[in-house]
Amino acid sequence: MTGVQTCALPIYFWLEPWERAAIINFKKDHPDEGYRRLTYMMLDQDKVAVSPSTTYRILKQAGLLNQWNTKPLGKNKGFTQPLRAHQHWHTDISYVNYRGTYLFLISVLDGFSRFNLYHELRQHMQEYDVQLVVQKARETFPKENPTLISDNGSQFLSKDFKEFIKANTMKHIRTSVRYPQSNGKIESFHKSIKTECIRRQSLLSIEDARHRVAEWIHQYNYQRLHSAIGYITPNDKIEGRAETIFKERDRKLQEARERRKKNFLINHSRAFSPESPRTDSWRGEGEKAALVPTYF
């Protein structure tokens, strides 16, 4: 029926052609990024202001949507989540394949912001190696007194490590054997660095491996948008800029809606103006001869 709204969104909220093209081109420039991270990257870089669902729809129509093999998440069996930076520090050791043997990536991650506080790629993973990395993190942030969270690896159960924790006046929590996902934040971090950095190219030397790891972690801390903290960088989160960024994104989205509405109304009014004769090519020749020009 003429004049009845049949779409979920008002017509003036529909994307403009240049916005669709910008989304597709941005995806082609960043082929490895998922649609949610891509959305907030475009928003922060003032490319296009759209919602994640819009980005998903456009990329799906263009055949550019990444297909991930996802599994349903189980219930969270962890402890109460931190409410501020440096309340919880997570530490763990990850094996890195290197010329038929292993290197060991030891990291300390802030549980609130997901910021990598300190890391080292070492050739051993004894108690001393773990203590050294944790000590370096303490020296980098000397005013903080966090709770250290780890799994039940032998390095964290040793008498030397317990004495180290006591000497540094820290509290140490080990994850439950039944629910190791309590330390899932740093396990997720290690999975990401292996997928996005370590496994993509052969490591030429220990120095090359350390350089690549350090470079990726810097990009992770200061540039990569993290899905678990609202698609901002860990550095923005730990520095307390999250709410400012979220408000700025909301402002950009609202401005984009208003712009689309304004452009729609302008184009709509032009279509109904007397200067825009309506085409009647669908009519028969006899009918056209008897008609005067009509308008939208």
Secondary structure, 3 states (H helix, E strand, C coil): CCCCCCCCCCHHHCCCHHHHHHHHHHHHHCCCCCHHHHHHHHHHCCCCCCCHHHHHHHHHHCCCCCCCCCCCCCCCCCCCCCCCCCCEEEEEEEEEEECCEEEEEEEEEECCCCCEEEEEEECCCCHHHHHHHHHHHHHHCCCCCCEEEECCCHHHHCHHHHHHHHHCCCEEEECCCCCHHHHHHHHHHHHHHHHHCHHHCCCCCHHHHHHHHHHHHHHHHHCCCEHHHCCECHHHHHCCCHHHHHHHHHHHHHHHHHHHHHHHHHHHHHHCCCCCEECCCCCCHHHHHCCCCEEC
